[in-house]
Amino acid sequence: MAMADEKRAADLAELEEAKALVRGRRLRGAGGTPGGVGTFFVGLILTVLGGYLILNQVQVTSSYSFFGLWAGNRTAGFGLTMLPLLIGIGVLFFDGKSKLGWILSIGGLLTILAAVLMSLSIHWAPTTLFNTLLMFGLLAGGMGLIARSLRAYPEPEPNALE
């Protein structure tokens, strides 16, 4: 009976020790490392600000070409891309479990999405060199601070004079 009580006491002590370790891990910083929470958030703010400024300088326009095949005065035949989608929808109305209907519908939808994305042109708006350096500097500095915050900070050395 005494052996069972000793074993139970040892198990309870081990459980309490495990709980203390779990509680200690919760107080960790960014990336599970000690410290770095403030550095992480400063880096996050700089990265978001730099990214916003960069994306604000990009202009997106659309063209009338279809997958880059037609350009200039000739417009794209966009209606042709809708044909598989419409046939697929018709087949699905007839039989909702039809694999062919689902393939045509999803394939047609993906083709239309790809055609829209491929018709976009992205251009960098004119800006000054200072603004460009500021935007990319904020982005690079913020990403560097985020990466630094995920590393473990060194333990402070005890004062040698004490």
C-alpha positions in Angstrom: 0.0 0.0 0.0 2.9 2.4 0.8 4.4 1.6 -2.6 1.2 2.6 -4.4 1.0 5.9 -2.5 4.7 6.7 -3.3 4.1 5.9 -7.0 1.0 8.1 -7.0 2.8 11.0 -5.3 5.6 10.6 -7.9 3.1 10.6 -10.8 1.4 13.8 -9.3 4.8 15.5 -9.0 5.6 14.6 -12.6 2.2 15.9 -13.7 2.7 19.2 -11.9 6.2 19.6 -13.4 4.8 19.0 -16.9 2.1 21.6 -16.3 4.7 24.1 -15.1 6.7 23.5 -18.4 3.5 24.1 -20.4 2.8 27.3 -18.6 6.4 28.5 -19.1 6.1 27.9 -22.9 3.0 30.1 -23.1 5.0 33.1 -22.0 7.3 32.8 -25.0 7.8 35.5 -27.6 7.4 35.6 -31.3 7.9 32.3 -33.0 8.1 30.5 -29.7 11.4 32.1 -28.8 12.1 34.2 -25.7 11.6 37.9 -26.4 11.1 39.6 -29.7 7.4 40.5 -29.5 8.0 44.2 -29.8 10.5 43.8 -32.6 8.0 41.6 -34.4 5.2 44.1 -34.3 7.4 47.0 -35.3 8.6 44.9 -38.2 5.0 44.0 -39.1 4.0 47.7 -39.1 6.9 48.6 -41.3 6.3 45.7 -43.7 2.6 46.5 -44.1 3.3 50.2 -44.6 6.0 49.5 -47.2 3.8 47.0 -49.0 0.9 49.4 -49.0 3.0 52.2 -50.5 4.4 49.8 -53.2 1.0 48.4 -54.1 -0.3 52.0 -54.2 2.2 52.8 -57.0 1.1 50.0 -59.2 -1.5 50.6 -61.9 -3.6 47.8 -63.3 -5.3 48.1 -66.6 -7.0 45.6 -68.9 -6.5 45.0 -72.5 -8.7 43.4 -75.1 -6.5 40.5 -75.9 -7.4 36.9 -75.1 -4.4 35.0 -73.6 -2.2 37.4 -75.6 -3.3 35.9 -78.9 -5.1 39.0 -80.2 -4.0 42.6 -79.8 -4.5 45.9 -81.4 -7.8 46.5 -83.3 -8.9 42.9 -83.1 -11.0 42.1 -80.0 -11.0 38.7 -78.3 -13.7 36.2 -78.8 -14.6 35.9 -75.1 -17.9 34.2 -75.7 -16.1 31.1 -76.8 -14.7 30.6 -73.4 -18.2 30.5 -71.9 -19.2 27.6 -74.1 -17.8 24.8 -71.8 -19.3 26.5 -68.8 -22.7 26.8 -70.3 -22.7 23.2 -71.6 -21.5 22.0 -68.2 -24.3 23.9 -66.4 -26.9 22.4 -68.8 -25.6 18.9 -68.2 -25.7 19.5 -64.4 -29.3 20.6 -64.7 -30.1 17.4 -66.5 -28.1 15.2 -64.1 -26.5 16.8 -61.0 -24.2 13.8 -60.5 -22.7 13.9 -64.0 -18.9 13.9 -63.8 -18.7 15.4 -67.4 -21.0 18.2 -66.3 -18.8 19.0 -63.3 -15.6 18.8 -65.3 -17.0 21.1 -68.0 -18.4 23.6 -65.5 -15.2 23.8 -63.4 -13.0 23.8 -66.4 -15.1 26.5 -68.1 -15.0 28.7 -64.9 -11.2 28.3 -64.6 -10.8 29.2 -68.3 -12.8 32.4 -67.9 -10.9 33.3 -64.7 -7.6 32.7 -66.5 -8.7 34.8 -69.5 -9.6 37.7 -67.2 -6.3 37.5 -65.3 -4.3 37.2 -68.5 -5.9 40.3 -70.0 -4.6 42.5 -67.1 -1.6 44.7 -67.6 0.4 45.9 -64.6 2.5 49.1 -64.8 4.6 51.0 -62.2 3.4 54.6 -61.9 6.1 57.3 -62.2 7.5 58.3 -58.8 10.6 59.9 -57.4 13.7 58.0 -56.4 13.3 59.0 -52.8 9.7 57.6 -52.7 10.9 54.4 -54.3 13.8 54.0 -51.9 11.5 54.8 -49.0 8.9 52.2 -50.0 11.3 49.4 -50.6 13.4 50.4 -47.5 10.4 50.2 -45.3 9.5 46.8 -46.8 13.0 45.4 -46.5 13.5 46.8 -43.0 10.2 45.4 -41.7 10.9 42.0 -43.1 14.3 42.0 -41.5 12.9 42.9 -38.1 10.3 40.2 -38.4 13.0 37.7 -39.2 15.1 38.9 -36.3 12.2 38.6 -33.9 11.8 35.0 -34.7 15.3 34.2 -33.5 16.0 33.5 -29.9 17.3 36.5 -28.1 20.5 35.9 -26.0 20.1 35.7 -22.3 21.4 38.8 -20.5 24.8 38.2 -19.0 25.1 38.6 -15.3 27.1 41.6 -14.1 30.7 40.5 -13.5 31.2 43.1 -10.8 28.5 41.6 -8.5 
